[in-house]
Amino acid sequence: MPIVTIAVFGVGLFTLSSAAHSMSLVVQQLFALGLACGGIAVIALLGRQRLMQLAMPAYGLSVFLLILTMFIGQEVNGAQSWLKIGPLPSFQPSELAKISLVLALAQVLHNRPLGNLLSYVAPVLLIAVPLLLVFREPDFGGTLIIAAIGVGMILVRGVPWKQLVVAVVLVAAALPTVVWPQLTGNQRQRLLTFMDPTADPLGSGYQVMQSRIAIGSGGLLGKGYRQGTQAQLGFIPEQQNDFIFPVLAEEGGLLAALFLLSLYSLLFWRLVSMAGECPKDRDVLIITGATIMIGFQVVINLGVAMGLAPVTGITLPLMSSGGTSLMSTLLLLGISWTVHRDRFKP
């Protein structure tokens, strides 16, 4: 798993050096990598048992930071989701919330097997608190990731089919009556544009259309490093963040895109294999939560780039620029590795 992770990060760093018009973003990624490696070393030294003792305190800290962001957070791209504390660089508390939610949910679901309706109260509350706080920022992409982690881990723990049917009906009823009215105008426009990007080619549909042009124009072998016209001439918005995949596809072609997808597939296969090798439910849930978080982001990001999903602002793990996102992904992979290493310890 570490070898595949390094390979994906290497492809991301190489692509970012072409997508970014300044090498400062590459330096920031390397700095975040160094911090993440230090964090992984601490996690490995702590071990699984002491790490799980910190699950609930970490969850409480993440909720506190999300509440703090409501009052003193910095607004970026219309979302008040960044926090600046003293001399520390600004970061997104929602990334810490994702990691702590995986650990806290694994702890709660392990201690309270699902069955009667009361058994869902604790896990649903654990999911609802950060989900609502992130939704309020508003960070639609972060909200979807937290929801995916929560729903995925509950399903893996096991839900009776009758309760599952009831839950699906409730969600289907809540989407048009509760969720849709709470969306901002920009978020609603993104969902409508997904149905027909050509309806507003110079406005809300511009990102997706330029992304699809870049992916298609790459052909089989691509145009070459820093030779992509869509990327180098600035036609792809946020090409160092949410739309970094079109840069790779345009300059490296179909072969480079398939190579990246193969690396992601190897990473997910290894994570699933690691979860299957763990005898304890709690360890399985932690590794499963990591797989869901990373896999959901990969699927949605690539879907957005190809026009198969609405624009949500979800980055491509280990590829997109963003120190907080990179660190959260690497730390969660480090936690999964540590849990798997200690799977036979009492």
Legacy VTK file of the C-alpha trace (Angstrom):
# vtk DataFile Version 3.0
C-alpha trace
ASCII
DATASET POLYDATA
POINTS 346 float
0.000 0.000 0.000
2.720 2.579 0.778
4.378 1.879 -2.588
1.148 2.454 -4.522
0.417 5.574 -2.464
3.832 7.020 -3.298
3.286 6.202 -6.975
-0.061 8.055 -7.082
1.475 11.027 -5.267
4.380 11.048 -7.741
1.989 11.169 -10.698
0.106 13.965 -8.947
3.249 15.984 -8.273
4.384 15.598 -11.891
0.975 16.686 -13.192
0.770 19.574 -10.719
4.130 20.898 -11.915
2.537 21.288 -15.340
-0.911 22.446 -14.207
0.341 25.083 -11.756
1.821 28.258 -13.185
4.037 28.580 -10.117
6.339 26.010 -8.494
5.234 27.313 -5.100
2.291 24.892 -5.183
4.680 21.976 -5.730
6.781 23.144 -2.789
3.647 23.389 -0.644
2.707 19.816 -1.574
6.156 18.578 -0.593
5.927 20.488 2.695
2.532 18.927 3.421
4.002 15.528 2.555
6.757 16.058 5.124
4.241 17.011 7.822
2.068 14.015 6.950
5.044 11.644 7.165
5.795 13.010 10.637
2.167 12.451 11.631
2.217 8.901 10.261
5.371 8.174 12.284
3.603 9.338 15.461
0.557 7.207 14.610
2.753 4.153 14.055
4.501 4.721 17.406
1.193 5.144 19.243
-0.210 1.897 17.899
-3.816 0.891 17.374
-4.953 0.700 20.997
-3.691 4.119 22.097
-4.881 5.587 18.811
-8.433 4.419 19.487
-8.301 5.991 22.948
-7.902 9.319 21.150
-10.878 8.744 18.812
-13.518 10.582 20.839
-11.222 13.469 21.944
-10.235 13.952 18.280
-13.899 13.970 17.278
-14.699 16.564 19.953
-11.774 18.720 18.817
-12.905 18.577 15.185
-16.456 19.626 16.121
-15.073 22.497 18.222
-12.932 23.680 15.291
-15.918 23.489 12.931
-17.954 25.635 15.335
-15.028 28.054 15.609
-14.926 28.283 11.820
-18.525 29.540 11.871
-17.376 32.680 13.713
-13.785 33.406 12.669
-13.351 31.267 9.556
-11.936 32.614 6.322
-14.086 32.618 3.193
-12.627 31.033 0.037
-14.670 30.579 -3.153
-17.872 31.477 -1.338
-17.422 28.985 1.525
-16.336 29.929 5.039
-14.433 26.700 5.571
-10.851 27.756 6.348
-9.469 28.498 9.794
-6.404 30.539 10.706
-5.063 30.163 14.255
-2.061 32.275 15.271
1.116 31.616 13.281
-0.202 28.306 11.920
-1.066 28.172 8.212
-4.761 28.168 7.373
-6.419 24.753 7.192
-9.830 23.138 6.742
-11.247 21.655 9.966
-13.579 19.522 7.826
-10.584 17.384 6.838
-9.881 16.570 10.495
-13.597 15.880 10.939
-13.474 13.179 8.243
-10.635 11.312 9.983
-12.115 11.628 13.464
-15.536 10.540 12.176
-14.056 7.311 10.798
-12.416 6.520 14.156
-15.396 7.558 16.296
-17.915 5.668 14.155
-15.755 2.545 14.230
-15.651 2.778 18.022
-19.407 3.310 18.419
-20.507 0.744 15.830
-18.153 -1.804 17.348
-19.585 -1.299 20.851
-23.250 -1.048 19.783
-24.319 -3.582 17.143
-27.162 -2.285 14.970
-30.588 -3.836 15.375
-33.352 -1.856 17.070
-33.985 1.783 16.240
-32.332 3.058 19.431
-29.026 1.560 18.323
-28.921 4.102 15.459
-29.156 7.170 17.703
-25.460 7.407 18.623
-24.013 6.806 15.111
-26.565 9.114 13.463
-25.726 11.908 15.928
-22.009 11.392 15.307
-22.601 11.840 11.585
-25.188 14.627 11.797
-23.161 17.104 13.889
-20.155 17.556 11.530
-22.375 17.087 8.476
-24.635 19.998 9.404
-21.714 22.214 10.400
-19.906 21.591 7.105
-23.146 22.012 5.131
-23.657 25.396 6.786
-20.256 26.732 5.604
-21.474 25.913 2.829
-19.181 23.122 1.618
-21.343 20.821 -0.495
-18.448 18.535 -1.444
-17.341 18.077 2.175
-20.943 17.386 3.173
-21.235 14.620 0.592
-17.976 13.003 1.744
-19.057 12.969 5.401
-22.433 11.521 4.410
-20.726 8.852 2.282
-18.422 7.860 5.163
-21.310 7.592 7.608
-23.707 5.700 5.340
-20.987 3.417 4.011
-19.689 2.399 7.438
-23.208 1.748 8.746
-23.986 -0.435 5.724
-20.754 -2.389 6.194
-21.651 -2.948 9.858
-24.908 -4.493 8.703
-28.449 -3.130 8.435
-31.619 -5.295 8.334
-33.230 -5.011 4.906
-36.537 -3.687 6.256
-34.773 -0.819 8.024
-32.739 -0.186 4.868
-35.912 0.193 2.798
-37.347 2.646 5.334
-34.111 4.662 5.295
-34.090 4.855 1.489
-37.712 6.069 1.459
-36.957 8.739 4.103
-33.904 9.987 2.205
-35.852 10.087 -1.070
-38.556 12.150 0.635
-36.039 14.478 2.335
-34.070 15.371 -0.809
-36.778 17.517 -2.480
-38.471 18.731 0.712
-35.567 19.393 3.107
-32.223 19.325 1.272
-33.140 21.168 -1.952
-34.609 24.267 -0.210
-31.439 24.580 1.888
-29.098 24.669 -1.116
-27.659 27.997 -2.215
-28.408 29.381 -5.643
-24.951 28.406 -6.881
-25.351 24.829 -5.667
-28.750 24.496 -7.331
-27.321 25.861 -10.574
-24.556 23.244 -10.516
-27.080 20.433 -10.246
-29.200 21.855 -13.067
-26.142 22.416 -15.259
-25.184 18.772 -14.813
-28.266 17.814 -16.808
-27.230 20.019 -19.747
-23.823 21.800 -19.589
-24.374 23.286 -23.083
-27.315 25.330 -21.785
-24.833 27.841 -20.327
-21.492 27.191 -22.076
-19.873 30.434 -20.929
-21.263 30.329 -17.387
-22.069 27.397 -15.130
-21.325 24.810 -17.852
-17.933 26.262 -18.779
-15.811 24.118 -16.421
-17.249 20.786 -17.497
-17.187 21.586 -21.211
-13.550 22.709 -21.143
-12.638 19.657 -19.064
-14.236 17.279 -21.574
-12.501 19.060 -24.456
-9.138 18.610 -22.722
-9.715 14.913 -21.990
-10.876 14.189 -25.542
-8.105 16.158 -27.243
-5.390 14.145 -25.468
-5.945 11.159 -27.712
-4.044 7.950 -27.051
-0.583 9.275 -26.170
-1.312 12.887 -25.245
0.215 16.168 -26.386
3.280 15.990 -24.177
4.415 17.528 -20.894
3.349 21.187 -20.714
2.105 21.008 -24.311
-1.625 20.836 -23.557
-3.363 23.861 -25.045
-6.381 23.694 -22.729
-4.189 23.542 -19.621
-1.349 25.854 -20.589
-3.589 28.561 -22.014
-5.772 28.595 -18.913
-9.028 27.306 -20.363
-9.544 24.808 -17.510
-10.613 26.570 -14.272
-9.111 25.247 -11.021
-6.856 22.928 -12.999
-4.481 22.546 -10.059
-7.305 21.508 -7.729
-10.636 19.980 -8.743
-9.802 19.649 -12.452
-6.276 18.263 -12.398
-7.317 15.016 -14.113
-8.054 16.758 -17.473
-4.489 18.112 -17.418
-3.099 14.586 -17.070
-5.456 13.221 -19.748
-4.646 16.003 -22.216
-0.875 15.872 -21.837
-0.498 12.128 -21.185
-3.422 10.814 -23.191
-5.542 7.754 -22.574
-2.519 5.689 -21.492
-1.635 8.103 -18.670
-5.278 8.230 -17.549
-5.514 4.410 -17.499
-2.216 4.215 -15.622
-3.582 6.508 -12.901
-6.834 4.525 -12.705
-4.804 1.321 -12.384
-2.860 2.779 -9.454
-6.088 3.801 -7.714
-7.509 0.333 -8.346
-4.425 -1.256 -6.781
-4.745 1.041 -3.770
-8.412 0.159 -3.221
-7.733 -3.549 -3.761
-5.008 -3.467 -1.136
-7.186 -1.590 1.355
-10.041 -4.056 0.899
-7.601 -6.956 1.281
-6.222 -5.422 4.474
-9.729 -5.060 5.872
-10.441 -8.701 5.064
-7.310 -9.781 6.939
-8.406 -8.087 10.183
-10.227 -10.364 12.679
-11.833 -7.534 14.689
-14.873 -5.583 13.488
-13.495 -2.259 14.679
-10.343 -2.628 12.563
-12.405 -3.635 9.533
-14.605 -0.555 9.963
-11.615 1.810 10.190
-10.003 0.534 6.995
-13.406 0.433 5.291
-14.030 4.052 6.288
-10.699 5.072 4.753
-11.534 3.188 1.556
-14.958 4.831 1.327
-13.596 8.332 1.905
-10.841 8.080 -0.712
-12.862 6.013 -3.183
-15.864 8.344 -3.070
-13.652 11.345 -3.808
-11.960 9.593 -6.727
-15.258 8.491 -8.301
-16.951 11.893 -7.911
-13.921 13.924 -9.044
-13.415 11.846 -12.183
-17.167 11.865 -12.793
-17.227 15.671 -12.617
-14.250 15.950 -14.990
-16.020 13.770 -17.578
-19.447 15.339 -17.099
-20.878 12.282 -15.358
-21.512 14.014 -12.006
-22.427 17.549 -10.866
-19.604 19.935 -9.970
-19.161 19.572 -6.204
-15.708 20.954 -5.429
-14.251 17.578 -4.394
-10.503 17.231 -4.941
-8.730 14.195 -6.419
-6.929 12.435 -3.514
-3.101 12.517 -3.608
-3.258 14.436 -6.910
-4.903 17.826 -6.383
-3.125 20.762 -4.804
-4.066 21.343 -1.175
-1.996 20.627 1.895
-4.885 19.898 4.266
-6.538 17.464 1.864
-3.248 15.678 1.161
-2.413 15.376 4.850
-5.852 14.018 5.790
-5.641 11.372 3.056
-2.122 10.291 4.015
-2.900 10.266 7.748
-5.968 8.095 7.200
-3.891 5.702 5.089
-1.287 5.688 7.865
-3.994 4.860 10.416
-5.211 2.005 8.194
-1.670 0.644 7.882
-1.147 0.818 11.666
-4.467 -0.871 12.400
-3.612 -3.664 9.969
-0.139 -4.051 11.498
-1.584 -4.398 15.004
-4.585 -6.515 13.990
-3.555 -9.505 16.155
-2.579 -7.484 19.223
-5.027 -7.548 22.191
LINES 1 347
346 0 1 2 3 4 5 6 7 8 9 10 11 12 13 14 15 16 17 18 19 20 21 22 23 24 25 26 27 28 29 30 31 32 33 34 35 36 37 38 39 40 41 42 43 44 45 46 47 48 49 50 51 52 53 54 55 56 57 58 59 60 61 62 63 64 65 66 67 68 69 70 71 72 73 74 75 76 77 78 79 80 81 82 83 84 85 86 87 88 89 90 91 92 93 94 95 96 97 98 99 100 101 102 103 104 105 106 107 108 109 110 111 112 113 114 115 116 117 118 119 120 121 122 123 124 125 126 127 128 129 130 131 132 133 134 135 136 137 138 139 140 141 142 143 144 145 146 147 148 149 150 151 152 153 154 155 156 157 158 159 160 161 162 163 164 165 166 167 168 169 170 171 172 173 174 175 176 177 178 179 180 181 182 183 184 185 186 187 188 189 190 191 192 193 194 195 196 197 198 199 200 201 202 203 204 205 206 207 208 209 210 211 212 213 214 215 216 217 218 219 220 221 222 223 224 225 226 227 228 229 230 231 232 233 234 235 236 237 238 239 240 241 242 243 244 245 246 247 248 249 250 251 252 253 254 255 256 257 258 259 260 261 262 263 264 265 266 267 268 269 270 271 272 273 274 275 276 277 278 279 280 281 282 283 284 285 286 287 288 289 290 291 292 293 294 295 296 297 298 299 300 301 302 303 304 305 306 307 308 309 310 311 312 313 314 315 316 317 318 319 320 321 322 323 324 325 326 327 328 329 330 331 332 333 334 335 336 337 338 339 340 341 342 343 344 345
